[in-house]
Amino acid sequence: MPDLPPTSRAFADAVHHYRQLRDLSLDELAYVLAQLGHGLTTEDLRRIEHGEQAATVDDLIAIAAALGARPAILLSHIPIDMPVPDTPLATGLPADLEQPELRAWLEGKTTLDHRARLRWAIDQVSRLQIRSGHFEDQLRAAREELHELGELADREADAPQVVDLHDRIREGEHELTQAELGLALAERRLEDLRSRA
């Protein structure tokens, strides 16, 4: 894909992704668009998906309708190969703007002034603290349950209940690590926003 601005790149990848998700060929998508009165050819769609042709705002709306996706979803899509930390997710927006905040802004649920961004970051930290606490509680309960089984857990290591507990502990440790990492990043972002006040 050519070196596209981030919004164009996100949209091109989103069209490809959601078209495949809906199990539509390029020909079928072109047919649906024609039925909606928006004449993009199969070649136009191929060029849009490959970033060789710029999509218009009219194309965005028609393609979103044809794919049954909200325009905000297509605009806030993150391509797998898009570098996250160094570049903005969308053209002209702050580099530290994260995908959920971008989508909320596109849907009119928040603004991007400093006060709103600070409030968003505070809410995100609060949500992640709750999530982290929830995973800690679940992990503690699974470990206590395994501890209560005592010797039985050692002797019957492949018993379904013991295997299930070990799986829950492993999953809980992973979820907790992810939540703590997300929380640390959110706290750092909040501090950055506060320092700019």
C-alpha positions in Angstrom: 0.0 0.0 0.0 1.4 3.4 -0.9 2.5 5.8 1.8 -1.0 7.2 2.6 -2.1 9.7 5.3 -3.4 7.8 8.3 -7.1 8.4 7.7 -6.9 7.3 4.1 -4.9 4.3 5.1 -7.4 3.3 7.9 -10.3 3.7 5.5 -8.6 1.7 2.7 -7.8 -1.2 5.1 -11.3 -0.9 6.7 -13.0 -1.3 3.3 -11.0 -4.4 2.6 -11.5 -5.8 6.1 -15.3 -5.3 6.3 -15.8 -6.4 2.7 -14.1 -9.7 3.5 -16.0 -9.9 6.8 -19.3 -9.6 4.9 -18.0 -12.2 2.5 -18.4 -9.9 -0.5 -16.2 -9.9 -3.6 -15.2 -6.5 -5.2 -17.8 -7.2 -7.9 -20.5 -7.8 -5.4 -19.7 -4.6 -3.4 -19.7 -2.7 -6.7 -23.2 -4.2 -7.5 -24.5 -3.2 -4.0 -23.1 0.4 -4.5 -24.8 0.6 -7.9 -28.1 -0.4 -6.4 -27.6 2.4 -3.9 -27.0 4.8 -6.8 -23.3 5.3 -6.2 -21.4 4.0 -9.2 -18.0 2.8 -8.1 -16.6 0.2 -10.4 -14.8 -3.0 -9.3 -11.5 -1.4 -10.4 -12.3 1.8 -8.4 -12.9 -0.3 -5.3 -9.7 -2.3 -5.8 -7.7 0.9 -6.2 -9.4 2.4 -3.0 -8.5 -0.7 -1.0 -4.9 -0.7 -2.3 -4.6 3.1 -1.6 -4.1 3.9 -5.3 -7.2 6.0 -5.5 -8.5 8.5 -3.0 -12.0 8.0 -1.7 -14.3 10.9 -1.5 -16.7 11.7 1.4 -19.5 10.5 -0.9 -17.6 7.2 -1.4 -17.2 6.9 2.4 -20.9 7.3 3.1 -22.0 4.9 0.2 -19.4 2.2 1.1 -20.4 2.4 4.8 -24.0 1.9 3.9 -23.2 -0.9 1.5 -21.1 -2.7 4.1 -23.6 -2.0 6.9 -21.0 -0.2 8.9 -21.1 3.2 10.6 -18.7 5.7 8.9 -17.0 6.2 12.3 -16.1 2.5 12.4 -14.5 2.8 8.9 -12.6 6.0 9.8 -11.4 4.8 13.2 -10.3 1.4 12.0 -6.7 0.5 12.8 -4.8 -1.4 10.2 -2.7 -4.2 11.7 0.5 -2.9 10.1 -0.1 0.7 11.2 2.6 2.0 13.5 0.8 3.1 16.6 2.9 5.2 18.9 4.7 7.6 16.5 1.9 8.6 14.2 -1.6 9.9 14.7 -4.5 7.5 14.0 -6.2 10.1 11.8 -5.0 13.1 9.8 -4.5 16.3 11.7 -5.3 14.8 15.2 -3.0 14.5 18.2 -0.5 11.6 18.0 -1.5 10.4 21.5 -5.2 10.0 20.5 -6.3 6.4 21.1 -8.8 4.5 19.0 -11.7 4.5 21.5 -11.4 8.3 22.0 -11.1 8.8 18.2 -14.3 6.8 17.6 -16.1 8.7 20.4 -15.1 12.0 18.8 -16.2 10.8 15.3 -19.5 9.8 16.8 -19.9 13.2 18.5 -19.7 11.8 22.1 -16.7 13.9 23.0 -14.6 16.8 21.8 -10.9 17.1 21.5 -10.3 20.3 23.5 -7.9 19.9 26.4 -10.5 19.7 29.1 -12.5 17.0 27.3 -9.3 15.0 26.6 -8.3 15.3 30.3 -11.7 14.1 31.4 -11.5 11.2 28.9 -8.1 10.2 30.3 -9.3 10.4 33.9 -12.3 8.2 33.0 -10.1 5.7 31.2 -7.8 5.4 34.3 -10.8 4.9 36.5 -12.2 2.2 34.2 -8.9 0.4 34.0 -8.4 0.5 37.8 -11.8 -1.2 38.2 -10.9 -3.7 35.6 -7.6 -4.4 37.2 -9.2 -4.9 40.6 -11.8 -7.2 39.1 -9.1 -9.4 37.6 -7.1 -9.4 40.8 -10.3 -10.6 42.7 -10.9 -13.4 40.2 -7.3 -14.5 40.2 -7.2 -14.5 44.0 -10.5 -16.6 44.2 -9.1 -19.2 41.7 -5.9 -19.5 43.6 -7.8 -19.9 46.9 -10.0 -22.5 45.4 -6.9 -24.4 44.1 -5.3 -24.1 47.6 -8.4 -25.5 49.2 -8.1 -28.6 47.1 -4.7 -29.1 48.6 -3.2 -32.6 48.0 -6.1 -33.5 45.8 -5.0 -30.9 43.3 -1.5 -32.5 43.2 -2.7 -36.1 43.0 -5.5 -35.4 40.5 -3.7 -32.8 38.3 -5.6 -33.8 35.2 -9.0 -33.9 36.8 -11.4 -31.5 35.0 -11.9 -29.2 38.0 -8.1 -28.9 38.6 -7.4 -28.3 34.9 -10.1 -25.7 34.8 -8.6 -23.9 37.9 -5.1 -23.9 36.3 -6.6 -22.5 33.1 -8.5 -19.8 35.0 -5.3 -18.9 36.9 -3.3 -18.7 33.7 -6.0 -16.6 31.9 -6.4 -14.4 35.0 -2.7 -13.7 35.2 -2.7 -12.8 31.5 -5.7 -10.6 31.9 -4.3 -8.9 35.0 -1.0 -8.2 33.2 -2.8 -6.7 30.3 -5.0 -4.6 32.5 -2.0 -3.4 34.6 -0.1 -2.5 31.4 -3.1 -0.6 30.0 -3.5 1.2 33.4 0.2 2.2 33.5 0.0 3.6 29.9 -3.3 5.4 30.7 -1.8 6.9 33.9 1.3 8.1 31.9 -1.0 9.6 29.2 -3.0 11.3 31.9 0.1 12.8 33.5 1.2 14.0 30.0 -2.1 15.7 29.5 -2.0 17.3 33.0 1.5 18.6 32.4 0.2 20.4 29.3 -2.5 22.2 31.2 
